Amino acid sequence: MATAGNDRLHRTEAGRTEENPLVTRCGRRIDVRCLRLGDPGRPVSRIALEVGEDQGGEPGVWAALTPDEARGLAHLLLQRIGAAEQPAGARPQSGTS
């Protein structure tokens, strides 16, 4: 993810998970990678999420998160999963939102 003219950022490693990416029902492919950017002696680590284009060709998006941001996203996803699995109109169980 180096940009032209910026010698400080060098993509040193893009580790892919061993598992296949998640493919949603609408056909979007979601890849999760560990990126290490910058000087190999002092890399900056990020968790990269890449959401590919949909079946209609709409472009995808990506985000690079710090480990703490990735944990926060995981926490939010788990909370929303619990709420989504509740029957409509049911009160959330304690500890979920």
N, C-alpha and C positions, 0 to 999 in steps of 0.2 A: 504494500500500500504506500510505497514511496511516491512522493510528488516530485515533479521536475524542479530542479534547483534547490532541493532540500537535501543536503548531504548528511544530516543528522539521522534521518529515518531510512533504515535499510531493513528490508524484510529478511529476517534471519531464519525463521522457521514457521511453517504453517502446518501444524499437526492436525490431521484429520482423525476423526474417531474411526475405530475399526468397524463400527456398525454402519449399515446403509443409512442414508439420510431419510428423514421422515417425509413422506409424500401425503399431502392432505387430500381430502375427498374432491376438492376442486382442482387438483393436479399440481398445486404448488409444492416445490421441493424445498425442504428446510435443512440446510447444512449447519453443523456446529463445529467450529475449529478453535484450536488454541494458536494464537499468533504471538510471535516474539519479534518485536520491532526494536530498531536502534542498534547501538553498539553491541556486538556479541559478548563483550565483557560485562555489560550492564544492560541487558535487554529489558524492554518494557513489555509485560505480558498482558494480553487481552483475549477475551473470549469473543469470537466473531460468529454472528448469526447471519446467514445469508438466506433470504427468502427469494426463491426464483420466480420467474414469470408464471402467470396462470395459463390455463389452456387456451385462452383467447389472445395470448401474446402480450398481456399487460405486463409492463416491466416489474421486476422485483425490487427489493430493498435489502440493505444490510446495515448492521450495527456492530460496533466494536465496544465491548463492555469490560470494565475492570472486573477482577474477581468478585469484589463486594457488590458491584452492580448486578453481575450475573446471579449471585446468591439472592439478591433482592427480587430479581425477576422470577427466579425459581420459586421463591416464597409466594409471590403474587399469583403465579400460575397455579400452585397447589391450593391456595385459598379459593380461587375461582373455580377450580375443578370440583371442589366440595360443594360450592353453591350451585353449580350447573347440574350436579347429580341429584340435587334435592327436587322433589316433586314441586310443581308450580304452586305457589301460595304457602308452602311449608316454611316454618321458621328455621333459620340457620341453626345448626348445632353449635354449642359453645366452642369457642376457639376458631370459628370460621367466620368469614364475612360475606 
